[in-house]
Amino acid sequence: MARILILEDDTTFAQLLEGFLSKNKHEVTLVTHVKQSFKLLENQEFDLLLVDYRLPDGVGLEVLTHARGLGLFTPVIIMTSFNDVRTAVKSMQMGAFDYITKPVNPDELLMVIKNSLTKKDEKSTNQTVTETDFIKGKSAIADKLYEHIALVAPTDMSVIIQGESGTGKEFAARTLHQQSKRADKPFVAIDCGALSKDLAASELFGHIKGAFTGALNDKKGQFEAADSGTLFLDEVGNLSYEVQIKLLRALQERIIQPLGSTKQIQVDVRIITATNDDLASSMQQGEFREDLYHRLNEFKIQLPPLRDRGSDLELFINHFIQLSNRDLDRNVKAVSADAKALLLNYDWPGNLRELSNVIKRMVLLTQGDVAKIEALPDEMMISVNQQTAVGNSSDLKAVNEQNEKALITETLIRVRHNKSKAAKILNIDRKTLYAKMERYGIE
């Protein structure tokens, strides 16, 4: 049983969710406004937050930011009715565990909740994902990537891993650790994007009892926990300027000082950092220290986006199908031709993480042994159609028609094909809507 906070302003939908999750033995609390959720998070403990993206007094990402500011690492699942995966990718860049689109499929919702609670347990027990859950790829770009990893791994050089969200930066960091002389020592990963300015120094360097309000006990920092091993700082660009100064000193002198303490502790840690930001730009704007950047950037590894990995995409699709069959007790052996074409032509803004989620959902929704296009998110088809129209045509009328078709299709999906509602949202009458649907071949 999990304690779940649902933030959703559609009360009918929220009550349906509450009833469904209660039947599945979860304890549910409902709120409709962002400010209400702030008060609850400050006074109660939850295992999971299920948050609508657009709310009457803000957006769901504000709840995520507030929770992290309170030092809470509760998994957050974003619900969006806009069929816009780019919104979801932005949410995951900011620290959301996952997203789910409306209308919500009950099996998919239970799967996402189970995954988020399992991941939380893994983090709390410091478990690591097994090597068999990953695959390297066989393209020329993959060969070059792993050649660089093999080259720098045995050294103690500090490494920056740069790449878009979802490209597998933590896996690359773990691979570096596993191929290093420190492989039998701790690998400690910290998401700097999830740390508030007040808590980051304590998390990294520790504190003693009474060092600040709420410091009820001594706490060992992650530098100390990673001693003799590897410390992985994800989204390092989010650290405050003050913490950057402390981090630079720790790297230069190999000494840390817990908050509130006069005691200095000797540490031996290899640092690997990751970012999807351009730290060079952050330096120019005075947001990131240049001396720290050069200390961290003894070697840089650039992870390619999935859309640039060529033949690896099909390899990853098959790999994730096998993993999903194992995890969901399914038996998908093939993908229909139109579904495969959609998977290969989509641009994957969320990279490997998005691909893994989409394949898991596809396998979950497939009853037989062949996955069909109906098991893929509608927004993928809309996105590919828009790309094709813009890429293949300099005819403004054709592009506008393609965009209109995509908007009508998206709106119909959003309102579950209620034509009256769709016409109202699109600001046209039903007769015009029917005519356009017939013209564009929308069923």
C-alpha positions in Angstrom: 0.0 0.0 0.0 1.3 3.5 -0.9 0.2 6.9 0.3 -0.6 8.8 -2.9 -1.4 12.6 -3.2 -3.5 13.3 -6.3 -3.5 16.9 -7.5 -6.2 17.2 -10.2 -8.8 20.0 -10.7 -11.2 17.7 -12.7 -13.1 16.4 -9.6 -15.0 13.7 -11.5 -11.8 12.3 -12.9 -10.0 12.7 -9.6 -12.7 10.7 -7.8 -12.5 7.9 -10.4 -8.8 7.8 -9.8 -9.3 7.7 -6.1 -11.8 4.8 -6.3 -9.6 2.8 -8.7 -6.4 3.3 -6.6 -8.3 2.6 -3.3 -9.5 -0.7 -4.8 -5.9 -1.5 -5.4 -5.0 -1.0 -1.7 -3.5 2.5 -1.9 -4.3 5.3 0.5 -5.3 8.4 -1.5 -5.6 12.1 -0.7 -7.2 14.5 -3.2 -6.5 18.2 -3.8 -7.4 20.6 -6.6 -4.9 23.5 -6.3 -1.2 23.8 -6.2 -1.2 25.8 -2.9 -3.3 23.1 -1.2 -0.6 20.6 -2.1 2.2 22.8 -0.7 0.5 22.7 2.8 0.0 19.0 2.7 3.6 18.3 1.6 4.9 20.4 4.5 2.8 18.5 7.1 2.3 14.9 5.8 4.4 12.2 4.2 3.5 10.7 0.9 5.1 7.8 -1.1 4.0 9.2 -4.5 2.6 12.4 -6.1 0.2 12.1 -9.1 0.0 15.6 -10.5 -2.0 17.1 -13.4 0.1 19.4 -15.6 -2.2 22.4 -15.9 -4.0 23.5 -12.7 -6.2 26.6 -11.7 -3.3 28.3 -9.8 -0.2 27.1 -11.7 1.4 24.0 -13.2 2.4 20.6 -11.8 6.1 21.4 -12.1 5.7 23.9 -9.3 4.8 21.1 -6.9 7.9 19.2 -8.0 10.1 22.2 -7.3 8.5 22.8 -3.9 8.9 19.2 -2.9 12.6 19.2 -3.8 13.0 22.5 -1.9 11.6 20.7 1.2 14.3 18.0 0.8 11.6 15.4 -0.4 12.6 12.9 -3.0 9.0 11.6 -3.4 8.5 10.3 -7.0 6.3 12.6 -9.1 4.2 11.4 -12.0 2.9 14.1 -14.3 -0.5 13.7 -16.0 -1.1 15.6 -19.2 -4.2 15.8 -21.4 -2.3 17.6 -24.2 -0.8 14.6 -25.8 2.4 16.5 -25.9 5.4 14.4 -25.1 7.7 17.5 -25.1 5.8 18.7 -22.0 6.5 15.4 -20.4 10.2 15.5 -21.4 10.5 18.9 -19.7 8.9 17.5 -16.6 11.4 14.6 -16.5 14.3 17.0 -17.1 13.2 18.8 -13.9 13.1 15.6 -11.9 9.6 14.0 -12.5 9.8 10.2 -12.4 7.4 9.6 -15.3 4.4 10.9 -17.1 1.1 9.5 -18.3 -1.3 10.9 -20.8 -5.1 11.3 -20.5 -7.3 9.4 -21.0 -5.5 7.2 -18.5 -5.3 3.5 -19.2 -5.8 1.7 -15.8 -3.1 -1.0 -16.5 -0.6 1.6 -17.6 -1.3 3.7 -14.5 -0.7 0.7 -12.2 2.5 -0.1 -14.1 3.9 3.4 -13.8 3.0 3.6 -10.1 4.6 0.3 -9.4 7.8 1.3 -11.3 8.1 4.6 -9.4 7.7 2.9 -6.0 10.2 0.2 -7.0 12.7 2.9 -8.1 12.2 4.7 -4.8 13.0 1.4 -2.9 16.1 0.8 -5.1 17.4 4.3 -4.2 16.8 3.9 -0.5 18.6 0.5 -0.4 21.3 1.8 -2.8 20.6 -1.1 -5.3 22.0 -0.8 -8.8 20.4 -1.8 -12.1 22.0 -4.9 -13.5 24.3 -4.8 -16.6 21.8 -7.0 -18.5 19.2 -4.2 -18.5 21.4 -2.1 -20.9 22.7 -2.6 -24.4 25.6 -0.6 -26.0 24.7 -0.4 -29.6 26.8 -1.4 -32.6 26.8 1.8 -34.7 30.1 3.7 -35.5 29.0 6.5 -33.1 28.5 3.8 -30.3 31.9 2.3 -31.0 33.6 5.7 -30.7 31.7 6.4 -27.4 32.7 3.2 -25.7 36.3 3.6 -27.1 36.5 6.9 -25.2 35.0 5.3 -22.0 37.5 2.4 -22.1 40.3 4.9 -22.6 39.5 7.2 -19.6 38.0 4.7 -17.2 41.2 3.2 -15.8 42.5 6.7 -14.9 41.5 9.0 -12.0 40.7 11.9 -14.4 37.5 13.9 -13.7 35.0 13.4 -16.5 32.1 15.5 -17.7 29.4 13.6 -19.5 27.3 15.9 -21.7 24.1 15.0 -23.5 20.3 15.6 -23.8 18.0 14.4 -21.1 17.4 10.6 -21.4 20.5 9.7 -23.3 21.9 7.5 -20.5 24.3 9.7 -18.7 24.1 7.7 -15.4 24.6 4.5 -17.2 27.8 5.9 -18.9 29.0 7.0 -15.4 28.4 3.6 -14.0 30.2 2.0 -16.9 33.2 4.3 -16.2 33.2 3.2 -12.6 32.9 -0.5 -13.4 35.9 -0.3 -15.8 38.0 1.6 -13.3 40.4 0.6 -10.5 37.7 1.6 -8.1 35.1 -0.9 -9.4 34.9 -2.8 -6.0 34.4 0.5 -4.1 31.1 2.6 -3.7 29.4 4.3 -6.7 27.3 7.1 -5.3 25.0 9.1 -7.6 23.4 12.5 -6.7 20.8 14.4 -8.7 21.9 18.0 -8.1 18.8 19.2 -9.9 16.7 17.7 -7.1 18.6 19.4 -4.3 17.6 22.7 -2.9 20.3 25.3 -2.3 20.0 24.9 1.5 20.3 21.1 1.4 23.0 20.6 -1.3 26.0 21.4 1.0 24.6 19.1 3.7 24.0 16.3 1.1 27.5 16.5 -0.3 29.6 17.3 2.8 27.4 16.2 5.7 26.5 18.2 8.9 26.6 17.8 12.7 23.6 18.0 15.0 22.4 21.6 15.4 24.2 22.9 12.4 21.0 24.4 11.1 17.2 24.3 11.9 16.1 20.8 11.4 19.5 19.2 11.8 18.5 16.8 14.6 21.3 14.3 14.1 24.8 14.1 12.6 24.7 13.2 8.9 27.5 11.7 6.8 27.8 13.5 3.4 28.0 11.7 0.1 31.6 12.5 -0.4 32.4 10.5 2.7 30.0 7.7 1.6 31.8 7.5 -1.7 35.3 7.5 -0.2 37.8 5.4 -2.3 35.0 5.1 -5.0 33.2 7.3 -7.5 30.9 10.2 -6.9 28.5 11.0 -9.8 27.0 14.5 -9.8 24.1 14.6 -12.2 23.0 18.1 -13.5 26.0 19.7 -11.7 25.1 23.1 -13.3 22.3 23.4 -10.8 24.6 23.8 -7.8 24.6 27.2 -6.2 27.6 29.4 -6.4 28.4 28.9 -2.7 28.3 25.1 -3.0 30.5 25.3 -6.1 33.2 27.0 -3.9 33.0 24.2 -1.3 33.1 21.6 -4.1 36.2 23.2 -5.7 38.0 23.1 -2.3 37.1 19.5 -1.8 38.5 18.6 -5.2 41.7 20.6 -4.8 42.6 19.6 -1.2 40.8 16.3 -1.0 39.3 17.5 2.3 35.7 18.1 3.3 34.3 19.9 6.3 30.7 19.0 7.5 28.4 21.9 8.1 28.7 23.2 11.6 31.9 21.3 12.3 35.5 22.4 12.7 36.6 18.8 11.9 38.2 18.2 8.5 37.9 14.8 6.8 40.3 13.4 4.3 38.5 11.9 1.2 39.7 10.0 -1.9 36.9 10.3 -4.5 36.9 10.2 -8.3 34.4 12.7 -9.7 32.2 12.2 -12.7 29.7 14.9 -13.5 26.8 15.2 -16.1 24.8 18.0 -17.6 22.3 18.6 -20.3 23.2 22.3 -20.1 26.0 24.2 -21.8 28.3 24.9 -18.9 30.5 27.1 -21.1 27.4 29.4 -21.5 26.7 29.3 -17.8 30.3 30.4 -17.1 29.9 33.4 -19.5 26.8 34.4 -17.6 28.6 34.1 -14.2 26.5 31.2 -13.0 29.2 28.6 -13.0 32.8 29.0 -11.8 35.4 28.8 -14.5 38.0 27.3 -12.2 35.6 24.5 -11.1 34.7 23.8 -14.7 38.3 23.2 -15.7 38.8 21.0 -12.6 35.8 18.9 -13.6 36.5 18.9 -17.3 39.7 16.9 -17.5 37.9 14.7 -20.1 34.6 15.2 -21.8 32.3 12.5 -23.2 29.4 13.6 -25.5 26.4 11.3 -25.6 24.6 11.4 -28.9 20.8 11.8 -29.0 18.9 8.7 -30.1 17.8 10.3 -33.4 21.5 10.4 -34.4 22.2 6.7 -33.6 21.1 5.2 -36.9 20.8 1.4 -36.8 21.1 1.3 -33.0 17.4 2.4 -32.7 16.1 -0.9 -34.0 18.5 -2.7 -31.7 17.2 -0.7 -28.7 13.6 -1.4 -29.7 14.1 -5.1 -29.7 16.1 -4.9 -26.4 13.4 -3.0 -24.6 10.7 -5.4 -25.9 12.6 -8.3 -24.3 12.9 -6.4 -21.0 9.2 -5.5 -21.0 8.2 -9.1 -21.8 10.2 -10.2 -18.8 8.9 -7.5 -16.4 5.2 -7.6 -17.6 4.9 -11.3 -18.3 4.0 -10.7 -21.9 5.1 -12.5 -25.1 5.5 -9.9 -27.8 7.6 -11.4 -30.6 7.1 -8.9 -33.4 5.9 -5.4 -34.3 3.5 -4.7 -37.2 5.0 -2.9 -40.2 3.2 0.4 -39.6 4.1 0.4 -35.9 7.7 -0.3 -36.7 7.7 2.5 -39.3 6.3 5.0 -36.7 8.9 3.9 -34.1 11.8 4.4 -36.6 10.5 7.7 -38.0 9.7 9.5 -34.7 12.4 11.9 -33.4 12.5 10.7 -29.8 13.0 14.1 -27.9 13.2 12.1 -24.6 15.8 9.7 -26.1 16.4 6.3 -24.5 14.3 7.0 -21.5 11.3 7.9 -23.6 11.9 4.9 -25.9 11.9 2.6 -22.9 8.6 4.0 -21.6 6.9 3.9 -25.0 8.0 0.2 -25.6 6.9 -0.8 -22.1 3.5 0.8 -22.6 3.2 -0.9 -26.1 4.0 -4.3 -24.6 1.6 -3.8 -21.8 -1.3 -2.9 -24.2 -0.5 -5.9 -26.5 -2.5 -9.0 -25.7 -1.1 -11.3 -28.5 2.4 -11.7 -29.8 2.3 -8.9 -32.4 2.4 -5.3 -31.2 0.2 -3.0 -33.4 0.2 0.7 -34.0 -2.9 1.2 -31.7 -0.6 0.4 -28.7 1.6 3.5 -29.5 0.8 7.0 -28.2 -1.3 9.1 -30.6 1.1 12.1 -30.2 3.8 10.1 -32.0 1.7 9.9 -35.1 0.8 13.6 -34.9 4.5 14.5 -34.4 5.7 12.4 -37.4 3.0 13.8 -39.6 4.0 17.3 -38.8 7.7 16.6 -39.4 6.9 15.0 -42.7 4.7 17.9 -43.8 7.3 20.5 -42.9 10.2 18.5 -44.2 8.7 17.6 -47.6 6.9 20.7 -48.5 7.7 24.3 -49.3 4.0 24.7 -50.1 2.6 26.9 -47.3 -1.0 25.8 -47.9 0.0 22.1 -47.7 1.9 22.7 -44.4 -1.1 24.6 -42.9 -3.5 21.8 -43.9 -1.2 19.3 -42.3 -1.1 21.3 -39.1 -4.9 21.7 -39.2 -5.3 17.9 -39.6 -2.9 17.3 -36.7 -4.8 19.9 -34.5 -8.2 18.3 -35.2 -6.8 14.8 -34.6 -5.2 15.9 -31.3 -8.4 17.6 -30.1 -10.6 14.6 -31.0 -8.2 12.4 -29.0 -8.3 14.8 -26.0 -12.1 14.8 -25.9 -12.4 11.0 -26.6 -13.9 11.7 -30.0 -16.9 13.8 -28.7 -17.5 15.8 -31.9 -19.6 18.5 -30.2 -16.8 19.2 -27.6 -14.1 19.1 -30.3 -16.0 21.6 -32.5 -16.5 23.9 -29.5 -12.8 23.8 -28.6 -11.8 24.4 -32.3 -14.3 27.3 -32.6 -16.1 25.8 -35.6 -19.5 24.2 -36.0 -20.1 20.4 -36.2 -20.9 20.6 -39.9 -17.5 22.2 -40.6 -15.8 19.7 -38.4 -17.4 16.7 -40.2 -16.4 18.2 -43.6 -12.8 18.7 -42.5 -12.6 15.2 -41.0 -13.8 13.8 -44.3 -11.4 15.9 -46.3 -8.4 14.8 -44.2 -9.5 11.2 -43.9 -9.8 11.4 -40.1 -11.9 8.4 -38.9 
